[in-house]
Amino acid sequence: MRDRIHPSWENIIKNSTEAPYFDALTVFVEEEYKSMSCYPESDAIFAAFDLCPLNEVKVVLLGQDPYHGPGQAQGLSFSVPEGVKHPPSLVNIFKEIES
């Protein structure tokens, strides 16, 4: 999972990724993906840290629950792939941005 993190984040999260528990967490996540349906797809884990270099981050939105339907989660909070119906939480965010 470490290879999916943009280098600009290294100093910020290195205490976590180099901690002893991170390897155990990686193994746990890999096993969960093998044994059940998990979202986003495994290649999108840490997509936010790969697609959004730290110096380009302006705002971070945190949510209560991740998207859990097939084809919805893509590793970015409040984001769905193009062509996928917007979940209610995303519709509400767009309404707030417009107001």
A tleap script that builds the chain and sets N, CA, C and O, in Angstrom:
source leaprc.protein.ff14SB
mol = sequence {
  NMET ARG ASP ARG ILE HIE PRO SER TRP GLU
  ASN ILE ILE LYS ASN SER THR GLU ALA PRO
  TYR PHE ASP ALA LEU THR VAL PHE VAL GLU
  GLU GLU TYR LYS SER MET SER CYS TYR PRO
  GLU SER ASP ALA ILE PHE ALA ALA PHE ASP
  LEU CYS PRO LEU ASN GLU VAL LYS VAL VAL
  LEU LEU GLY GLN ASP PRO TYR HIE GLY PRO
  GLY GLN ALA GLN GLY LEU SER PHE SER VAL
  PRO GLU GLY VAL LYS HIE PRO PRO SER LEU
  VAL ASN ILE PHE LYS GLU ILE GLU CSER
}
set mol.1.N position { 0.827 -1.200 0.000 }
set mol.1.CA position { 0.000 0.000 0.000 }
set mol.1.C position { 0.865 1.255 0.000 }
set mol.1.O position { 0.421 2.311 -0.452 }
set mol.2.N position { 2.082 1.153 0.498 }
set mol.2.CA position { 2.951 2.336 0.558 }
set mol.2.C position { 3.243 2.921 -0.820 }
set mol.2.O position { 3.433 4.129 -0.958 }
set mol.3.N position { 3.279 2.062 -1.838 }
set mol.3.CA position { 3.637 2.534 -3.175 }
set mol.3.C position { 2.536 3.355 -3.826 }
set mol.3.O position { 2.717 3.864 -4.933 }
set mol.4.N position { 1.405 3.489 -3.161 }
set mol.4.CA position { 0.295 4.269 -3.702 }
set mol.4.C position { 0.207 5.658 -3.072 }
set mol.4.O position { -0.835 6.308 -3.149 }
set mol.5.N position { 1.264 6.102 -2.469 }
set mol.5.CA position { 1.255 7.391 -1.776 }
set mol.5.C position { 2.226 8.334 -2.473 }
set mol.5.O position { 3.408 8.026 -2.623 }
set mol.6.N position { 1.716 9.483 -2.898 }
set mol.6.CA position { 2.548 10.489 -3.571 }
set mol.6.C position { 3.680 10.908 -2.632 }
set mol.6.O position { 3.458 11.063 -1.431 }
set mol.7.N position { 4.888 11.091 -3.164 }
set mol.7.CA position { 6.044 11.445 -2.322 }
set mol.7.C position { 5.838 12.690 -1.456 }
set mol.7.O position { 6.456 12.810 -0.399 }
set mol.8.N position { 4.985 13.610 -1.885 }
set mol.8.CA position { 4.779 14.840 -1.106 }
set mol.8.C position { 4.153 14.567 0.260 }
set mol.8.O position { 4.238 15.410 1.153 }
set mol.9.N position { 3.537 13.420 0.434 }
set mol.9.CA position { 2.913 13.068 1.707 }
set mol.9.C position { 3.868 12.341 2.654 }
set mol.9.O position { 3.546 12.157 3.827 }
set mol.10.N position { 5.020 11.931 2.169 }
set mol.10.CA position { 5.907 11.066 2.953 }
set mol.10.C position { 6.211 11.586 4.350 }
set mol.10.O position { 6.080 10.845 5.324 }
set mol.11.N position { 6.614 12.846 4.465 }
set mol.11.CA position { 6.967 13.379 5.788 }
set mol.11.C position { 5.766 13.484 6.712 }
set mol.11.O position { 5.904 13.365 7.929 }
set mol.12.N position { 4.600 13.703 6.147 }
set mol.12.CA position { 3.388 13.862 6.956 }
set mol.12.C position { 2.944 12.532 7.560 }
set mol.12.O position { 2.553 12.478 8.726 }
set mol.13.N position { 3.003 11.471 6.780 }
set mol.13.CA position { 2.448 10.198 7.249 }
set mol.13.C position { 3.496 9.126 7.542 }
set mol.13.O position { 3.153 7.982 7.839 }
set mol.14.N position { 4.755 9.494 7.458 }
set mol.14.CA position { 5.813 8.493 7.639 }
set mol.14.C position { 5.785 7.841 9.020 }
set mol.14.O position { 6.121 6.662 9.138 }
set mol.15.N position { 5.398 8.562 10.059 }
set mol.15.CA position { 5.315 7.940 11.389 }
set mol.15.C position { 4.336 6.774 11.390 }
set mol.15.O position { 4.541 5.781 12.087 }
set mol.16.N position { 3.276 6.902 10.606 }
set mol.16.CA position { 2.294 5.815 10.526 }
set mol.16.C position { 2.753 4.697 9.607 }
set mol.16.O position { 2.668 3.524 9.969 }
set mol.17.N position { 3.240 5.047 8.418 }
set mol.17.CA position { 3.612 4.000 7.458 }
set mol.17.C position { 4.860 3.229 7.882 }
set mol.17.O position { 5.084 2.111 7.417 }
set mol.18.N position { 5.667 3.813 8.753 }
set mol.18.CA position { 6.864 3.119 9.238 }
set mol.18.C position { 6.654 2.460 10.599 }
set mol.18.O position { 7.548 1.786 11.111 }
set mol.19.N position { 5.489 2.652 11.176 }
set mol.19.CA position { 5.191 2.045 12.479 }
set mol.19.C position { 4.999 0.535 12.318 }
set mol.19.O position { 4.579 0.065 11.261 }
set mol.20.N position { 5.308 -0.216 13.371 }
set mol.20.CA position { 5.174 -1.678 13.300 }
set mol.20.C position { 3.766 -2.141 12.909 }
set mol.20.O position { 3.612 -3.160 12.236 }
set mol.21.N position { 2.757 -1.405 13.323 }
set mol.21.CA position { 1.391 -1.835 13.031 }
set mol.21.C position { 1.024 -1.716 11.558 }
set mol.21.O position { 0.069 -2.354 11.116 }
set mol.22.N position { 1.758 -0.915 10.783 }
set mol.22.CA position { 1.366 -0.691 9.393 }
set mol.22.C position { 1.489 -1.970 8.566 }
set mol.22.O position { 0.631 -2.244 7.726 }
set mol.23.N position { 2.527 -2.743 8.788 }
set mol.23.CA position { 2.658 -4.013 8.067 }
set mol.23.C position { 1.519 -4.959 8.433 }
set mol.23.O position { 0.964 -5.634 7.566 }
set mol.24.N position { 1.173 -5.006 9.711 }
set mol.24.CA position { 0.053 -5.850 10.141 }
set mol.24.C position { -1.254 -5.349 9.530 }
set mol.24.O position { -2.097 -6.149 9.123 }
set mol.25.N position { -1.421 -4.048 9.467 }
set mol.25.CA position { -2.614 -3.472 8.852 }
set mol.25.C position { -2.687 -3.838 7.374 }
set mol.25.O position { -3.756 -4.179 6.866 }
set mol.26.N position { -1.560 -3.767 6.689 }
set mol.26.CA position { -1.513 -4.120 5.272 }
set mol.26.C position { -1.939 -5.568 5.060 }
set mol.26.O position { -2.732 -5.860 4.165 }
set mol.27.N position { -1.418 -6.468 5.874 }
set mol.27.CA position { -1.782 -7.887 5.774 }
set mol.27.C position { -3.269 -8.066 6.055 }
set mol.27.O position { -3.955 -8.797 5.341 }
set mol.28.N position { -3.766 -7.400 7.094 }
set mol.28.CA position { -5.185 -7.500 7.442 }
set mol.28.C position { -6.059 -7.047 6.277 }
set mol.28.O position { -7.012 -7.737 5.914 }
set mol.29.N position { -5.746 -5.904 5.695 }
set mol.29.CA position { -6.544 -5.375 4.581 }
set mol.29.C position { -6.498 -6.334 3.395 }
set mol.29.O position { -7.526 -6.600 2.772 }
set mol.30.N position { -5.326 -6.847 3.083 }
set mol.30.CA position { -5.206 -7.802 1.976 }
set mol.30.C position { -6.070 -9.037 2.217 }
set mol.30.O position { -6.714 -9.531 1.292 }
set mol.31.N position { -6.087 -9.536 3.446 }
set mol.31.CA position { -6.910 -10.708 3.775 }
set mol.31.C position { -8.398 -10.385 3.683 }
set mol.31.O position { -9.185 -11.203 3.207 }
set mol.32.N position { -8.780 -9.205 4.135 }
set mol.32.CA position { -10.185 -8.808 4.041 }
set mol.32.C position { -10.632 -8.750 2.583 }
set mol.32.O position { -11.728 -9.204 2.253 }
set mol.33.N position { -9.805 -8.202 1.722 }
set mol.33.CA position { -10.138 -8.123 0.300 }
set mol.33.C position { -10.256 -9.513 -0.325 }
set mol.33.O position { -11.049 -9.709 -1.246 }
set mol.34.N position { -9.486 -10.465 0.160 }
set mol.34.CA position { -9.558 -11.830 -0.371 }
set mol.34.C position { -10.820 -12.556 0.081 }
set mol.34.O position { -11.335 -13.414 -0.636 }
set mol.35.N position { -11.317 -12.216 1.260 }
set mol.35.CA position { -12.394 -13.001 1.858 }
set mol.35.C position { -13.786 -12.393 1.742 }
set mol.35.O position { -14.769 -13.069 2.048 }
set mol.36.N position { -13.902 -11.142 1.310 }
set mol.36.CA position { -15.231 -10.512 1.218 }
set mol.36.C position { -15.204 -9.367 0.215 }
set mol.36.O position { -14.147 -8.993 -0.294 }
set mol.37.N position { -16.378 -8.820 -0.061 }
set mol.37.CA position { -16.475 -7.660 -0.950 }
set mol.37.C position { -16.043 -6.422 -0.187 }
set mol.37.O position { -16.580 -6.123 0.880 }
set mol.38.N position { -15.079 -5.706 -0.730 }
set mol.38.CA position { -14.568 -4.492 -0.098 }
set mol.38.C position { -14.520 -3.380 -1.137 }
set mol.38.O position { -14.302 -3.621 -2.324 }
set mol.39.N position { -14.726 -2.177 -0.667 }
set mol.39.CA position { -14.677 -1.009 -1.546 }
set mol.39.C position { -13.807 0.051 -0.915 }
set mol.39.O position { -13.799 0.182 0.309 }
set mol.40.N position { -13.073 0.815 -1.707 }
set mol.40.CA position { -12.960 0.762 -3.161 }
set mol.40.C position { -12.184 -0.485 -3.587 }
set mol.40.O position { -11.740 -1.264 -2.744 }
set mol.41.N position { -12.026 -0.668 -4.885 }
set mol.41.CA position { -11.192 -1.755 -5.373 }
set mol.41.C position { -9.809 -1.607 -4.738 }
set mol.41.O position { -9.390 -0.495 -4.415 }
set mol.42.N position { -9.116 -2.698 -4.562 }
set mol.42.CA position { -7.847 -2.664 -3.827 }
set mol.42.C position { -6.815 -1.728 -4.451 }
set mol.42.O position { -5.974 -1.181 -3.738 }
set mol.43.N position { -6.864 -1.536 -5.756 }
set mol.43.CA position { -5.886 -0.638 -6.377 }
set mol.43.C position { -6.203 0.833 -6.139 }
set mol.43.O position { -5.428 1.707 -6.529 }
set mol.44.N position { -7.337 1.111 -5.501 }
set mol.44.CA position { -7.698 2.498 -5.193 }
set mol.44.C position { -7.485 2.848 -3.720 }
set mol.44.O position { -7.796 3.960 -3.293 }
set mol.45.N position { -6.954 1.897 -2.943 }
set mol.45.CA position { -6.629 2.217 -1.551 }
set mol.45.C position { -5.571 3.321 -1.564 }
set mol.45.O position { -4.594 3.239 -2.308 }
set mol.46.N position { -5.762 4.325 -0.763 }
set mol.46.CA position { -4.869 5.488 -0.690 }
set mol.46.C position { -4.863 6.316 -1.971 }
set mol.46.O position { -3.921 7.071 -2.210 }
set mol.47.N position { -5.896 6.187 -2.796 }
set mol.47.CA position { -5.960 6.978 -4.029 }
set mol.47.C position { -5.859 8.470 -3.733 }
set mol.47.O position { -5.246 9.215 -4.498 }
set mol.48.N position { -6.449 8.901 -2.646 }
set mol.48.CA position { -6.397 10.329 -2.316 }
set mol.48.C position { -4.964 10.800 -2.114 }
set mol.48.O position { -4.613 11.914 -2.503 }
set mol.49.N position { -4.136 9.955 -1.506 }
set mol.49.CA position { -2.739 10.324 -1.269 }
set mol.49.C position { -1.882 10.225 -2.521 }
set mol.49.O position { -0.782 10.775 -2.572 }
set mol.50.N position { -2.380 9.530 -3.521 }
set mol.50.CA position { -1.650 9.402 -4.783 }
set mol.50.C position { -2.081 10.475 -5.782 }
set mol.50.O position { -1.244 11.063 -6.467 }
set mol.51.N position { -3.379 10.726 -5.862 }
set mol.51.CA position { -3.912 11.643 -6.869 }
set mol.51.C position { -3.877 13.110 -6.458 }
set mol.51.O position { -4.001 13.997 -7.303 }
set mol.52.N position { -3.709 13.364 -5.169 }
set mol.52.CA position { -3.755 14.734 -4.657 }
set mol.52.C position { -2.448 15.068 -3.943 }
set mol.52.O position { -2.337 14.844 -2.737 }
set mol.53.N position { -1.465 15.595 -4.655 }
set mol.53.CA position { -0.221 15.993 -3.981 }
set mol.53.C position { -0.518 16.986 -2.857 }
set mol.53.O position { -1.407 17.828 -2.985 }
set mol.54.N position { 0.213 16.886 -1.780 }
set mol.54.CA position { -0.031 17.704 -0.592 }
set mol.54.C position { -0.101 19.190 -0.908 }
set mol.54.O position { -0.960 19.888 -0.371 }
set mol.55.N position { 0.776 19.690 -1.763 }
set mol.55.CA position { 0.798 21.129 -2.044 }
set mol.55.C position { -0.410 21.598 -2.846 }
set mol.55.O position { -0.604 22.803 -3.005 }
set mol.56.N position { -1.222 20.684 -3.351 }
set mol.56.CA position { -2.417 21.059 -4.102 }
set mol.56.C position { -3.696 20.934 -3.280 }
set mol.56.O position { -4.773 21.286 -3.762 }
set mol.57.N position { -3.596 20.442 -2.058 }
set mol.57.CA position { -4.772 20.262 -1.210 }
set mol.57.C position { -5.177 21.604 -0.626 }
set mol.57.O position { -4.373 22.290 0.004 }
set mol.58.N position { -6.435 21.968 -0.842 }
set mol.58.CA position { -6.967 23.227 -0.311 }
set mol.58.C position { -7.958 22.979 0.825 }
set mol.58.O position { -8.004 23.738 1.794 }
set mol.59.N position { -8.748 21.916 0.700 }
set mol.59.CA position { -9.795 21.601 1.664 }
set mol.59.C position { -9.864 20.087 1.809 }
set mol.59.O position { -9.655 19.351 0.845 }
set mol.60.N position { -10.154 19.635 3.007 }
set mol.60.CA position { -10.376 18.209 3.234 }
set mol.60.C position { -11.777 18.052 3.814 }
set mol.60.O position { -12.101 18.638 4.847 }
set mol.61.N position { -12.599 17.259 3.142 }
set mol.61.CA position { -13.948 16.970 3.618 }
set mol.61.C position { -13.958 15.561 4.189 }
set mol.61.O position { -13.520 14.613 3.537 }
set mol.62.N position { -14.455 15.431 5.399 }
set mol.62.CA position { -14.537 14.129 6.049 }
set mol.62.C position { -15.994 13.730 6.164 }
set mol.62.O position { -16.862 14.565 6.418 }
set mol.63.N position { -16.249 12.469 5.977 }
set mol.63.CA position { -17.618 11.985 6.067 }
set mol.63.C position { -17.743 10.879 7.087 }
set mol.63.O position { -16.753 10.339 7.579 }
set mol.64.N position { -18.983 10.556 7.393 }
set mol.64.CA position { -19.250 9.536 8.394 }
set mol.64.C position { -19.088 8.131 7.824 }
set mol.64.O position { -18.460 7.275 8.447 }
set mol.65.N position { -19.645 7.893 6.656 }
set mol.65.CA position { -19.643 6.549 6.088 }
set mol.65.C position { -19.105 6.574 4.668 }
set mol.65.O position { -19.445 7.468 3.893 }
set mol.66.N position { -18.276 5.610 4.319 }
set mol.66.CA position { -17.792 5.534 2.935 }
set mol.66.C position { -18.889 4.998 2.020 }
set mol.66.O position { -19.843 4.372 2.482 }
set mol.67.N position { -18.747 5.247 0.732 }
set mol.67.CA position { -19.674 4.664 -0.234 }
set mol.67.C position { -19.421 3.169 -0.272 }
set mol.67.O position { -18.275 2.726 -0.339 }
set mol.68.N position { -20.484 2.402 -0.230 }
set mol.68.CA position { -20.329 0.956 -0.103 }
set mol.68.C position { -21.023 0.164 -1.205 }
set mol.68.O position { -21.155 -1.056 -1.107 }
set mol.69.N position { -21.462 0.847 -2.241 }
set mol.69.CA position { -22.097 0.139 -3.349 }
set mol.69.C position { -21.108 -0.166 -4.458 }
set mol.69.O position { -20.143 0.573 -4.653 }
set mol.70.N position { -21.341 -1.248 -5.184 }
set mol.70.CA position { -20.459 -1.572 -6.312 }
set mol.70.C position { -20.380 -0.412 -7.302 }
set mol.70.O position { -21.402 0.159 -7.682 }
set mol.71.N position { -19.176 -0.075 -7.710 }
set mol.71.CA position { -18.987 0.984 -8.695 }
set mol.71.C position { -19.007 2.394 -8.144 }
set mol.71.O position { -18.751 3.340 -8.890 }
set mol.72.N position { -19.302 2.571 -6.864 }
set mol.72.CA position { -19.349 3.917 -6.290 }
set mol.72.C position { -17.991 4.360 -5.760 }
set mol.72.O position { -17.449 5.372 -6.205 }
set mol.73.N position { -17.450 3.622 -4.832 }
set mol.73.CA position { -16.209 4.031 -4.163 }
set mol.73.C position { -15.033 3.972 -5.123 }
set mol.73.O position { -14.845 2.996 -5.849 }
set mol.74.N position { -14.244 5.045 -5.109 }
set mol.74.CA position { -13.050 5.065 -5.957 }
set mol.74.C position { -11.824 5.553 -5.210 }
set mol.74.O position { -10.818 5.915 -5.820 }
set mol.75.N position { -11.911 5.562 -3.890 }
set mol.75.CA position { -10.758 5.928 -3.083 }
set mol.75.C position { -10.662 7.396 -2.748 }
set mol.75.O position { -9.693 7.828 -2.124 }
set mol.76.N position { -11.642 8.166 -3.146 }
set mol.76.CA position { -11.686 9.592 -2.832 }
set mol.76.C position { -12.996 9.880 -2.117 }
set mol.76.O position { -14.054 9.439 -2.565 }
set mol.77.N position { -12.941 10.602 -1.027 }
set mol.77.CA position { -14.163 10.935 -0.307 }
set mol.77.C position { -15.091 11.761 -1.175 }
set mol.77.O position { -14.652 12.652 -1.902 }
set mol.78.N position { -16.365 11.460 -1.094 }
set mol.78.CA position { -17.401 12.207 -1.799 }
set mol.78.C position { -17.118 12.309 -3.290 }
set mol.78.O position { -17.262 13.373 -3.892 }
set mol.79.N position { -16.722 11.208 -3.867 }
set mol.79.CA position { -16.442 11.157 -5.293 }
set mol.79.C position { -16.911 9.814 -5.824 }
set mol.79.O position { -16.704 8.775 -5.197 }
set mol.80.N position { -17.542 9.850 -6.977 }
set mol.80.CA position { -17.918 8.620 -7.667 }
set mol.80.C position { -17.436 8.734 -9.106 }
set mol.80.O position { -17.269 9.841 -9.617 }
set mol.81.N position { -17.212 7.603 -9.761 }
set mol.81.CA position { -16.773 7.661 -11.153 }
set mol.81.C position { -17.805 8.360 -12.039 }
set mol.81.O position { -18.995 8.388 -11.725 }
set mol.82.N position { -17.339 8.909 -13.123 }
set mol.82.CA position { -18.225 9.564 -14.080 }
set mol.82.C position { -19.285 8.573 -14.537 }
set mol.82.O position { -18.989 7.409 -14.808 }
set mol.83.N position { -20.518 9.047 -14.617 }
set mol.83.CA position { -21.620 8.208 -15.062 }
set mol.83.C position { -22.346 7.485 -13.948 }
set mol.83.O position { -23.388 6.874 -14.188 }
set mol.84.N position { -21.818 7.540 -12.732 }
set mol.84.CA position { -22.464 6.895 -11.587 }
set mol.84.C position { -23.369 7.918 -10.910 }
set mol.84.O position { -22.971 9.060 -10.683 }
set mol.85.N position { -24.603 7.492 -10.587 }
set mol.85.CA position { -25.549 8.383 -9.914 }
set mol.85.C position { -24.931 8.909 -8.620 }
set mol.85.O position { -24.334 8.157 -7.850 }
set mol.86.N position { -25.085 10.208 -8.397 }
set mol.86.CA position { -24.529 10.816 -7.185 }
set mol.86.C position { -25.315 10.373 -5.955 }
set mol.86.O position { -26.537 10.520 -5.920 }
set mol.87.N position { -24.633 9.834 -4.946 }
set mol.87.CA position { -25.295 9.496 -3.688 }
set mol.87.C position { -25.808 10.771 -3.009 }
set mol.87.O position { -25.309 11.862 -3.284 }
set mol.88.N position { -26.804 10.636 -2.122 }
set mol.88.CA position { -27.381 11.815 -1.466 }
set mol.88.C position { -26.350 12.725 -0.795 }
set mol.88.O position { -26.483 13.947 -0.862 }
set mol.89.N position { -25.338 12.166 -0.159 }
set mol.89.CA position { -24.342 13.008 0.518 }
set mol.89.C position { -23.609 13.898 -0.479 }
set mol.89.O position { -23.310 15.052 -0.173 }
set mol.90.N position { -23.321 13.381 -1.653 }
set mol.90.CA position { -22.630 14.166 -2.671 }
set mol.90.C position { -23.556 15.226 -3.252 }
set mol.90.O position { -23.120 16.343 -3.530 }
set mol.91.N position { -24.821 14.889 -3.437 }
set mol.91.CA position { -25.809 15.868 -3.909 }
set mol.91.C position { -25.884 17.027 -2.918 }
set mol.91.O position { -25.923 18.189 -3.320 }
set mol.92.N position { -25.903 16.709 -1.625 }
set mol.92.CA position { -25.969 17.759 -0.596 }
set mol.92.C position { -24.733 18.649 -0.621 }
set mol.92.O position { -24.842 19.860 -0.427 }
set mol.93.N position { -23.575 18.076 -0.853 }
set mol.93.CA position { -22.351 18.882 -0.930 }
set mol.93.C position { -22.431 19.844 -2.108 }
set mol.93.O position { -22.091 21.019 -1.973 }
set mol.94.N position { -22.877 19.355 -3.256 }
set mol.94.CA position { -23.013 20.238 -4.419 }
set mol.94.C position { -24.008 21.365 -4.143 }
set mol.94.O position { -23.788 22.498 -4.570 }
set mol.95.N position { -25.099 21.067 -3.436 }
set mol.95.CA position { -26.075 22.106 -3.078 }
set mol.95.C position { -25.426 23.172 -2.197 }
set mol.95.O position { -25.641 24.366 -2.404 }
set mol.96.N position { -24.638 22.743 -1.223 }
set mol.96.CA position { -23.974 23.694 -0.328 }
set mol.96.C position { -22.955 24.548 -1.077 }
set mol.96.O position { -22.827 25.741 -0.803 }
set mol.97.N position { -22.244 23.958 -2.005 }
set mol.97.CA position { -21.263 24.715 -2.786 }
set mol.97.C position { -21.955 25.790 -3.610 }
set mol.97.O position { -21.436 26.897 -3.750 }
set mol.98.N position { -23.132 25.467 -4.161 }
set mol.98.CA position { -23.864 26.417 -5.000 }
set mol.98.C position { -24.490 27.543 -4.199 }
set mol.98.O position { -24.751 28.612 -4.750 }
set mol.99.N position { -24.740 27.332 -2.910 }
set mol.99.CA position { -25.434 28.367 -2.124 }
set mol.99.C position { -24.493 29.424 -1.589 }
set mol.99.O position { -24.930 30.355 -0.912 }
savepdb mol mol.pdb
quit
